[in-house]
Amino acid sequence: MLCFAQEAGEELFRNRYIPYGGLILALLWGMPHILYHGITNGLFAVFGAIIYGIVYVVLEKNYKYAYPIMFIM
């Protein structure tokens, strides 16, 4: 989902330095966690998703390197 959201964001907005995939994950993971598990757990999910997106963009969208690092995180 991270890869596809990043590609879609880049196609729509023409900026490859913003972690669109992380922002979409933050919405999809953070909002349900905030609603069902509380604000603290939800903000932790939002923060983690955005960090995943940043890692993916910094590693130049190479999932072979990004996914193991995300797994370790």
N, C-alpha and C positions, 0 to 999 in steps of 0.2 A: 504494500500500500504506500509505503514511503517513496519508493521509486516512481510509481505512477502519479502520485500527487505532485512530486517534484517536477516531473515532465509536463504535467498539465499546467502548473503554475508558470513555468518558464514559457510555455507556448502562449498563454493568455496575457501575461504581463511583460514579457521580454526582458526579464532581469534574472540572471542566473546566480546571483549572489545571495538572494533571500532564500531561507530554508522553507519553501512552501510545503514540502512533505512533512516537516516537523510541525508546522502550524496546523495542517489538517489533522495530523495525529493528535495534537494537543486538543483540538476541538472534539475529536471522536473518542479520545480516552479521558480527557479532563472533565468534560461536562457530565458524563454519567457518573464518574467518581465523585464529583462535587455533589451531585444530587443524591446519590445512594450511600456514599461512604464518608461524607463530611468534607468540609473545606480544606482541611490540612492534607488529607489523602489526595483530594482532587488537585490541589496545587502542586503536590509532588508529582503526580502523573503528567500534568501540563509541563512542568519544568523538565522532566525526563524526556518527553516527546520532542520538545524544542531542542534539547541537547542532541538527541538522535539525529534530528534534521541537520543541525550544524555540523555534526561529525560527517554525515553523508556528503554535504556540500564541500567541506574542507578537503575531504579525500577525493575530490573531483568526481563524485558519483560513481566510484568504483566499488560495487557491492562486495566484491571478493575480499576487500580489505575492511570495508565499513561494517559489514554484518558481524564478523568475529569481534571487532572492537565493541560494538553495541552489546553483544552477548556478554562480554567481560564486564561491561558497565553495569 
